[in-house]
């Protein structure tokens, strides 16, 4: 190339405008989305966050004292444990296993008003990491939700009502464990 073509006017301007345009493109798109009112979809929460969180009853805290510093997933069982109850507890076990690397951060506890129920005792024998606790004199939640989640400080922070899917419970727990370092 001759020296005249290297220094010709307008030769580098097009390239400079292209680079500046490409660098400004994300800002133009972002501004357009902002001023049009578009918002990303929010992550859905399957359980109910308790505002404010509630402390666990003292007698329940005593029965789970060896789990201090761990997230605790409680399953409320009222009356005898029928097949639906056994299925739900098995779903909770599967959720626990599905946490994989975070499995050690979570413990499972069955709260029952009939801790001598043969079906519950059989579940505890078949799942050594499952703890069975007698229902406290004061109920841990006024809502009566069957699945409850307590944080490592012993505060009840989330409830999962009947009908909440196992995938929904797992997604909420994974989200909490992802954004917390305790437990």
SULPE-V575695 format. One record per residue. RES is the residue in three letters. OMEGA is omega as a letter, one per 40 degrees, with the letter a starting at -180 (999 if undefined). BURIAL is I if it has 24 or more other ideal C-beta (glycine too) atoms within 12 Angstrom, else O. D_FIRST is the distance of its C-alpha to the first C-alpha in Angstrom with 2 decimals. Layout:
res: <RES	RES>
omega: <OMEGA	OMEGA>
burial: <BURIAL	BURIAL>
d_first: <D_FIRST	D_FIRST>
This chain:
res: <UNK	UNK	UNK	UNK	UNK	UNK	UNK	UNK	UNK	UNK	UNK	UNK	UNK	UNK	UNK	UNK	UNK	UNK	UNK	UNK	UNK	UNK	UNK	UNK	UNK	UNK	UNK	UNK	UNK	UNK	UNK	UNK	UNK	UNK	UNK	UNK	UNK	UNK	UNK	UNK	UNK	UNK	UNK	UNK	UNK	UNK	UNK	UNK	UNK	UNK	UNK	UNK	UNK	UNK	UNK	UNK	UNK	UNK	UNK	UNK	UNK	UNK	UNK	UNK	UNK	UNK	UNK	UNK	UNK	UNK	UNK	UNK	UNK	UNK	UNK	UNK	UNK	UNK	UNK	UNK	UNK	UNK	UNK	UNK	UNK	UNK	UNK	UNK	UNK	UNK	UNK	UNK	UNK	UNK	UNK	UNK	UNK	UNK	UNK	UNK	UNK	UNK	UNK	UNK	UNK	UNK	UNK	UNK	UNK	UNK	UNK	UNK	UNK	UNK	UNK	UNK	UNK	UNK	UNK	UNK	UNK	UNK	UNK	UNK	UNK	UNK	UNK	UNK	UNK	UNK	UNK	UNK	UNK	UNK	UNK	UNK	UNK	UNK	UNK	UNK	UNK	UNK	UNK	UNK	UNK	UNK	UNK	UNK	UNK	UNK	UNK	UNK	UNK	UNK	UNK	UNK	UNK	UNK	UNK	UNK	UNK	UNK	UNK	UNK	UNK	UNK	UNK	UNK	UNK	UNK	UNK	UNK	UNK	UNK	UNK	UNK	UNK	UNK	UNK	UNK	UNK	UNK	UNK>
omega: <i	a	a	a	i	a	a	a	i	a	a	a	a	i	i	i	i	i	i	i	i	i	a	a	i	i	i	i	i	i	i	i	a	a	i	i	i	i	i	i	a	i	a	i	a	i	i	i	i	i	e	i	a	i	i	i	a	a	i	i	i	a	i	a	a	i	i	i	i	i	a	i	a	i	i	i	i	a	a	a	i	a	i	i	i	i	a	i	i	i	i	i	i	i	a	i	a	i	i	a	a	a	a	a	a	i	a	a	i	i	a	i	i	a	i	i	a	i	i	i	i	i	a	i	a	i	a	a	i	a	i	i	i	i	a	i	i	a	a	i	i	a	a	i	a	a	a	i	i	i	a	i	i	i	i	a	a	i	i	a	i	i	i	a	i	i	i	i	i	a	i	a	i	i	i	a	a	a	i	i	a	i	999>
burial: <O	O	O	O	O	O	O	O	O	O	O	O	O	O	O	O	O	O	O	O	O	O	O	O	O	O	O	O	O	O	O	O	O	O	O	O	O	O	O	O	O	O	O	O	O	I	I	I	O	I	O	O	O	I	O	I	I	O	O	I	I	O	I	I	O	O	I	O	O	I	I	I	I	I	I	I	I	O	O	O	I	O	O	O	I	I	O	I	I	I	I	I	I	O	I	I	O	O	I	O	O	I	I	O	I	I	I	I	I	I	I	I	O	O	I	O	I	O	I	I	O	O	I	I	O	O	I	O	I	I	I	I	I	O	I	I	O	O	O	I	I	O	O	O	I	I	I	I	I	I	I	I	O	I	I	I	I	I	I	I	O	O	O	I	O	I	O	I	I	I	O	I	I	I	O	I	I	O	O	O	O	O	I>
d_first: <0.00	3.69	6.49	8.22	6.72	7.31	10.68	11.64	15.25	16.41	13.33	15.32	18.72	19.07	18.45	20.89	23.42	23.30	24.03	26.75	28.23	28.49	30.12	32.57	33.51	36.31	37.85	37.88	39.46	41.93	42.93	43.47	45.66	47.59	48.33	49.26	51.93	50.73	52.03	51.61	54.74	56.91	58.09	61.61	64.41	67.10	69.77	71.27	70.29	73.36	73.01	74.41	74.66	78.22	79.67	81.13	84.94	86.43	88.16	84.93	83.06	85.73	85.43	81.64	81.69	80.18	77.10	76.31	72.60	71.76	71.02	74.09	74.23	77.79	79.34	82.45	85.12	88.29	91.21	91.01	87.66	87.47	84.82	82.45	82.74	82.04	79.00	77.65	78.16	76.37	73.44	73.36	73.29	70.34	68.51	69.25	67.91	64.79	63.84	62.98	61.61	63.43	66.69	68.29	67.78	70.11	73.81	75.98	79.50	82.03	84.35	87.53	90.94	92.24	90.69	93.32	92.03	91.84	88.55	86.90	88.41	87.11	83.58	83.77	85.00	82.19	79.48	80.16	77.54	79.26	81.77	84.76	86.14	89.16	88.47	88.92	91.81	89.38	86.74	83.15	82.00	83.83	81.79	83.08	79.62	79.74	76.58	75.89	73.20	73.94	71.49	71.94	73.94	76.60	75.65	75.81	72.50	72.09	74.32	73.61	76.08	77.49	75.03	71.97	70.01	69.41	65.65	65.96	67.94	65.47	62.49	64.25	65.22	61.74	60.28	62.86	62.33	58.56	58.80	61.64	61.86	65.65	67.93>
